[in-house]
Amino acid sequence: MFRLPKEYTVEMSFEEATKTLQRLTSNGGLLEGLQYVDARWNEYQKGFYYDDHFYDNWQYEVSAFNIVYKEMAPLFATK
């Protein structure tokens, strides 16, 4: 999950979050959408974006990533 400032967090349902991520890819893949947002986050971390510029442009997608991650993480948890 990404640390997103509260003022940039967008509330949405799991279904809305998956659609938000799927629209980022040419094949509508959820995993590819997650990877796409992760790549944008990595660019931001490397200094390619200023904070406000990144959050203004990617707040919906990063919020969607966090929602999908939170819902799906238990599927991959190891005991």
C-alpha positions in Angstrom: 0.0 0.0 0.0 1.1 3.6 -0.6 1.1 6.3 2.0 -1.3 8.8 0.6 -2.1 12.0 2.4 -5.7 12.1 3.7 -6.6 15.1 1.6 -5.8 13.2 -1.5 -7.4 9.9 -0.6 -10.5 9.1 -2.7 -13.2 6.9 -1.3 -14.6 4.4 -3.7 -16.0 0.8 -3.8 -13.8 -2.2 -4.7 -15.6 -2.4 -8.0 -14.9 1.3 -8.8 -11.3 0.8 -7.8 -10.9 -2.2 -10.1 -12.4 -0.4 -13.0 -10.2 2.6 -12.4 -7.1 0.4 -12.6 -8.3 -1.7 -15.5 -8.8 1.3 -17.7 -5.1 2.1 -17.5 -4.2 -0.9 -19.6 -4.9 -1.8 -23.2 -6.1 -5.3 -22.3 -8.1 -4.2 -19.2 -6.0 -6.3 -16.8 -6.2 -5.6 -13.1 -2.6 -6.9 -12.4 -1.3 -4.7 -15.3 -3.2 -1.7 -13.8 -1.6 -2.3 -10.4 1.8 -2.6 -12.0 1.2 0.6 -14.0 0.4 2.6 -10.8 3.3 1.1 -9.0 5.6 2.3 -11.8 4.2 5.8 -11.5 4.8 5.7 -7.8 8.4 4.6 -8.3 8.8 7.6 -10.7 7.4 9.9 -8.1 9.8 8.4 -5.5 12.7 9.1 -7.8 11.8 12.7 -8.0 10.1 12.8 -11.4 7.1 14.6 -9.9 6.5 17.2 -7.2 4.2 16.1 -4.4 1.2 18.2 -5.4 1.7 17.5 -9.1 1.8 13.7 -8.5 -1.2 13.6 -6.1 -3.3 16.0 -8.3 -2.8 13.7 -11.3 -2.8 10.3 -9.7 -4.9 10.5 -6.5 -7.7 8.3 -8.0 -5.4 5.7 -9.3 -3.3 5.5 -6.1 -6.4 5.4 -4.0 -7.8 2.6 -6.2 -4.5 0.7 -5.8 -4.7 0.9 -2.0 -8.3 -0.4 -2.0 -7.6 -3.3 -4.3 -4.4 -4.1 -2.4 -6.2 -4.1 1.0 -8.9 -6.4 -0.3 -6.7 -8.8 -2.0 -3.7 -9.0 0.3 -5.3 -11.7 2.5 -5.4 -14.0 -0.5 -1.6 -14.0 -0.6 -0.9 -14.0 3.1 1.3 -16.9 4.3 0.9 -18.6 7.6 
